Amino acid sequence: MPERIALERWGATGPTLLCLHGLGGSAGFFAELGPALSGRCRVVAFDFPGSGRSAMPPSLTFDALAAVAVEVAQDLNPPRYILGHSMGTIIGLEAIRQSPGIAAGFIAVGGLLQPRLDACERIAARIAMIEARGLSGLGDTVAAANVSARTRADRPDVLARVSAIVEGQPQDGYLATARALLAWTARRLPPLEGVQCLAVTGAEDRYAPPHDVRALAALLPGARDAVIVSDCAHLPFLEDPLAFSRIVDEFLPRLKPPGRRLTL
């Protein structure tokens, strides 16, 4: 396991689901999904270097973050599946490129192969705000932009959690990660033979809107159509963890090897 990486675990049996967070996130993004799935699989999440409680690396690149994801995954029990949220979708795919066979399945949640132009404009504006005033006070704005209208109305706990995670980021790490995301250009998909895939997004996600995620799903082997979660935006696993856990439950059995029964 890489040193100075903050890691969370839920569950002790079944397949392993490694969760990779997006920009401004941490393992705390999966604090409701982990318990919801813990009876059927092992859920593992960690803070990327430069995010949350993990140490800032000497150089922050997506290739380096993918290498950390590979190191973490190699220490986990197979069968291993990767869930990449938003930016984590890019890093998860790069981890599979670096280590073919590291994952039996891949779930892209609110993720695209590169950020949309309008998302880049919002991230660039956010960088300018942080450089001028720091992260303090930014959390509420970011939280509101990442959740649905129903979540804003009915789930103040989700807004508070996301706000606290964003404002708890190390400023240098957040800025370095945001700049790496702005500079990222989509690469050709890695070889995904034998990797079953699923693409998921919220119906109100403006970072990865349903029509863009459906286009991604068409490129992913075995993904068929994207799954669109109603009354959710960019954080469906936090906004509706029970609905999201059912999506994962329906996905995992499709990945069992032929002739074997997978106990969840």
C-alpha positions as CSV (number, residue, x, y, z in Angstrom):
1,M,0.0,0.0,0.0
2,P,1.4,3.4,-0.9
3,E,2.6,5.4,2.1
4,R,0.8,8.5,3.4
5,I,-2.5,7.6,1.7
6,A,-5.7,8.0,3.7
7,L,-7.9,4.9,3.1
8,E,-11.4,3.8,4.2
9,R,-12.9,0.3,4.1
10,W,-16.4,-1.1,4.5
11,G,-17.4,-4.8,4.4
12,A,-15.4,-8.0,4.8
13,T,-16.7,-10.5,2.2
14,G,-17.5,-10.6,-1.5
15,P,-15.8,-8.8,-4.4
16,T,-13.9,-5.7,-3.9
17,L,-15.1,-2.3,-5.2
18,L,-12.4,0.4,-5.3
19,C,-13.9,3.9,-5.4
20,L,-12.0,6.8,-6.9
21,H,-13.3,10.3,-6.1
22,G,-13.4,13.4,-8.3
23,L,-12.0,16.9,-8.0
24,G,-12.4,18.4,-4.5
25,G,-13.5,15.0,-3.2
26,S,-12.2,12.4,-0.8
27,A,-13.0,8.9,0.5
28,G,-15.7,10.7,2.4
29,F,-17.8,10.9,-0.8
30,F,-18.4,7.2,-0.4
31,A,-19.3,7.2,3.3
32,E,-22.9,6.3,2.6
33,L,-22.3,3.9,-0.3
34,G,-19.8,1.8,1.6
35,P,-22.1,0.9,4.5
36,A,-25.0,0.3,2.0
37,L,-22.9,-2.3,0.1
38,S,-20.9,-3.7,3.0
39,G,-23.0,-6.8,3.4
40,R,-22.4,-7.9,-0.2
41,C,-18.9,-6.7,-1.1
42,R,-15.8,-5.0,0.2
43,V,-15.8,-1.3,-0.5
44,V,-12.5,0.6,-0.4
45,A,-11.9,4.3,-1.0
46,F,-8.9,6.5,-0.6
47,D,-7.9,10.2,-0.9
48,F,-5.8,10.8,-3.9
49,P,-2.4,12.4,-3.2
50,G,-3.0,16.1,-2.8
51,S,-6.6,15.6,-1.8
52,G,-8.2,15.2,1.6
53,R,-5.9,13.7,4.2
54,S,-3.3,12.3,1.7
55,A,0.1,13.9,1.4
56,M,0.8,16.3,-1.5
57,P,3.1,14.6,-4.0
58,P,6.2,16.2,-5.5
59,S,4.5,16.3,-8.9
60,L,0.7,15.8,-9.4
61,T,-0.3,14.3,-12.7
62,F,-3.1,12.0,-13.7
63,D,-0.6,9.3,-14.7
64,A,0.9,9.4,-11.2
65,L,-2.5,9.3,-9.6
66,A,-3.4,6.3,-11.8
67,A,-0.2,4.6,-10.6
68,V,-1.3,5.1,-7.0
69,A,-4.7,3.6,-7.8
70,V,-2.9,0.5,-9.3
71,E,-0.8,0.2,-6.2
72,V,-3.9,0.3,-3.9
73,A,-5.8,-2.1,-6.1
74,Q,-3.0,-4.7,-6.2
75,D,-3.2,-4.9,-2.4
76,L,-6.9,-5.7,-2.5
77,N,-8.6,-9.1,-2.7
78,P,-9.8,-10.1,-6.2
79,P,-12.2,-10.0,-7.9
80,R,-11.6,-6.3,-8.1
81,Y,-13.9,-3.7,-9.7
82,I,-13.2,0.0,-10.0
83,L,-15.7,2.8,-9.6
84,G,-14.5,6.1,-11.0
85,H,-16.4,9.3,-10.1
86,S,-16.1,12.3,-12.4
87,M,-12.3,12.9,-12.6
88,G,-11.9,9.4,-11.1
89,T,-13.3,8.0,-14.3
90,I,-10.3,9.3,-16.2
91,I,-7.9,8.0,-13.5
92,G,-9.6,4.6,-13.3
93,L,-9.3,4.1,-17.1
94,E,-5.6,5.1,-16.9
95,A,-5.1,2.6,-14.1
96,I,-6.5,-0.1,-16.3
97,R,-4.2,1.1,-19.1
98,Q,-1.2,0.9,-16.8
99,S,-2.1,-2.5,-15.4
100,P,-4.3,-4.6,-17.8
101,G,-6.2,-7.1,-15.8
102,I,-6.3,-5.0,-12.6
103,A,-10.1,-4.9,-12.7
104,A,-12.8,-7.3,-13.8
105,G,-15.2,-4.4,-14.2
106,F,-15.4,-0.6,-14.3
107,I,-18.2,1.8,-13.3
108,A,-18.0,5.3,-14.6
109,V,-20.1,7.7,-12.5
110,G,-20.7,11.2,-13.7
111,G,-17.5,10.8,-15.7
112,L,-16.4,11.6,-19.3
113,L,-13.1,11.1,-21.1
114,Q,-12.3,14.8,-20.7
115,P,-14.2,17.7,-19.0
116,R,-16.7,19.6,-21.0
117,L,-15.9,23.1,-22.1
118,D,-18.5,24.6,-19.8
119,A,-17.1,22.6,-16.9
120,C,-13.6,23.8,-17.7
121,E,-14.8,27.4,-17.6
122,R,-16.4,26.8,-14.1
123,I,-13.2,25.1,-12.9
124,A,-11.0,27.9,-14.2
125,A,-13.2,30.5,-12.5
126,R,-13.0,28.5,-9.3
127,I,-9.2,28.4,-9.5
128,A,-9.2,32.2,-9.8
129,M,-11.5,32.6,-6.8
130,I,-9.3,30.3,-4.6
131,E,-6.1,32.1,-5.7
132,A,-7.8,35.4,-4.6
133,R,-9.6,34.4,-1.4
134,G,-8.7,30.8,-0.6
135,L,-11.1,27.8,-0.2
136,S,-13.0,29.2,2.7
137,G,-16.6,30.0,1.7
138,L,-16.4,28.0,-1.5
139,G,-17.9,24.8,-0.2
140,D,-21.6,25.8,-0.2
141,T,-21.4,27.0,-3.8
142,V,-19.7,23.8,-5.0
143,A,-22.1,21.6,-3.0
144,A,-25.2,23.3,-4.5
145,A,-23.8,23.0,-8.0
146,N,-23.2,19.3,-7.7
147,V,-26.6,18.1,-6.4
148,S,-30.1,18.0,-7.6
149,A,-33.0,20.3,-6.8
150,R,-34.5,17.6,-4.5
151,T,-31.3,17.1,-2.7
152,R,-30.9,20.9,-2.1
153,A,-34.5,20.9,-0.7
154,D,-34.5,17.7,1.3
155,R,-30.9,16.7,2.1
156,P,-29.1,19.5,4.0
157,D,-26.8,16.8,5.4
158,V,-25.5,16.0,2.0
159,L,-24.9,19.7,1.2
160,A,-23.1,20.1,4.5
161,R,-20.9,17.0,4.0
162,V,-19.9,18.0,0.5
163,S,-19.2,21.6,1.6
164,A,-17.0,20.4,4.5
165,I,-15.0,18.0,2.2
166,V,-14.4,20.8,-0.3
167,E,-13.3,23.3,2.2
168,G,-11.1,20.7,4.0
169,Q,-9.0,20.2,0.9
170,P,-5.3,21.3,1.0
171,Q,-5.3,24.4,-1.1
172,D,-2.1,23.6,-3.1
173,G,-3.4,20.1,-3.8
174,Y,-6.8,21.3,-4.9
175,L,-5.3,23.8,-7.3
176,A,-2.7,21.3,-8.7
177,T,-5.5,18.8,-9.3
178,A,-7.8,21.3,-10.9
179,R,-5.0,22.5,-13.2
180,A,-4.2,18.9,-14.2
181,L,-7.9,18.3,-15.0
182,L,-8.1,21.5,-17.1
183,A,-5.0,20.4,-19.0
184,W,-6.3,16.8,-19.7
185,T,-7.1,15.8,-23.2
186,A,-9.0,12.6,-23.9
187,R,-7.0,9.6,-24.8
188,R,-8.1,6.5,-26.7
189,L,-9.7,4.0,-24.3
190,P,-7.4,1.4,-22.9
191,P,-7.8,-2.2,-23.9
192,L,-10.9,-3.4,-22.1
193,E,-11.2,-7.0,-23.2
194,G,-12.8,-8.9,-20.4
195,V,-13.7,-5.8,-18.5
196,Q,-17.4,-5.3,-18.1
197,C,-18.4,-1.7,-17.9
198,L,-21.3,0.5,-16.7
199,A,-21.9,4.2,-17.1
200,V,-24.1,6.0,-14.6
201,T,-25.0,9.7,-14.1
202,G,-27.7,11.8,-12.4
203,A,-30.6,13.1,-14.4
204,E,-29.6,16.7,-13.4
205,D,-25.8,16.3,-13.7
206,R,-24.4,19.3,-15.6
207,Y,-20.8,18.1,-15.4
208,A,-21.6,14.8,-17.1
209,P,-25.1,15.2,-18.6
210,P,-27.1,12.1,-19.6
211,H,-26.6,12.6,-23.3
212,D,-22.8,12.8,-22.9
213,V,-22.7,9.8,-20.6
214,R,-24.9,7.7,-23.0
215,A,-22.3,8.5,-25.7
216,L,-19.5,7.2,-23.4
217,A,-21.6,4.1,-22.6
218,A,-21.7,3.3,-26.3
219,L,-17.9,3.1,-26.3
220,L,-17.5,0.9,-23.3
221,P,-17.7,-2.9,-23.8
222,G,-20.8,-4.4,-22.1
223,A,-22.1,-1.0,-21.0
224,R,-25.2,-1.0,-23.3
225,D,-27.1,2.2,-22.4
226,A,-26.2,4.5,-19.5
227,V,-28.1,4.3,-16.2
228,I,-29.7,7.6,-15.4
229,V,-30.6,8.2,-11.7
230,S,-33.6,10.4,-11.2
231,D,-33.6,13.3,-8.8
232,C,-29.8,13.2,-8.6
233,A,-27.1,15.2,-10.1
234,H,-23.3,14.7,-10.0
235,L,-23.2,12.7,-6.7
236,P,-25.9,10.0,-7.0
237,F,-24.1,7.7,-4.5
238,L,-24.4,10.4,-1.8
239,E,-27.8,11.8,-2.9
240,D,-29.5,8.4,-3.1
241,P,-27.2,5.7,-1.8
242,L,-29.9,3.0,-1.6
243,A,-30.8,3.5,-5.3
244,F,-27.2,3.6,-6.3
245,S,-26.3,0.5,-4.3
246,R,-29.1,-1.3,-6.1
247,I,-27.5,-0.3,-9.4
248,V,-24.2,-1.8,-8.2
249,D,-25.9,-4.9,-7.0
250,E,-27.4,-5.5,-10.4
251,F,-24.1,-4.9,-12.1
252,L,-21.8,-7.1,-10.0
253,P,-23.6,-10.4,-10.7
254,R,-23.1,-9.9,-14.4
255,L,-19.4,-10.1,-13.8
256,K,-19.3,-13.5,-12.2
257,P,-17.1,-16.1,-14.1
258,P,-19.1,-18.5,-16.2
259,G,-20.1,-21.7,-14.3
260,R,-19.4,-20.1,-10.9
261,R,-21.9,-18.6,-8.4
262,L,-20.7,-15.3,-6.9
263,T,-21.8,-14.9,-3.3
264,L,-22.6,-11.2,-2.5
